[in-house]
Amino acid sequence: MKVKSDRTLDCLGLYCPEPVFRTRMELDDIKAGEILEVLADDPAAEADIRSLVKHLEQEIVSVSRDGNTVRILIKKVK
């Protein structure tokens, strides 16, 4: 099943801590139940964003890779 995101955050070309900082700001800005798609190519982005999502008690819906690009879908739970 293809999950549709409500908003896309393009962090391609940005390096730590920018992708995590921007993800946090977007999560603060969306409503509960919405899905944020984050695209990043920083090697540390996946681990950093997973840690942020866990810390904020949100939910990772899926993580996929295409070459150097990681696509992370995050559902805002509350």
C-alpha angles and dihedrals in degrees: 000000000000112000115215117218123220092211137014124215112198110205095161111143093017122116136206127331095016099073092050093044092050092044089054092051092049092048089052089052102050129076127250110275094030122119124227119203114207121194116193140158100190106117090226096047098090096052093040094049092045088054092048093049091050091048091051091046093237127136132254107217097185145341122206135170133216109181107303093344121097120199115202123186114202125188116207104227100182 
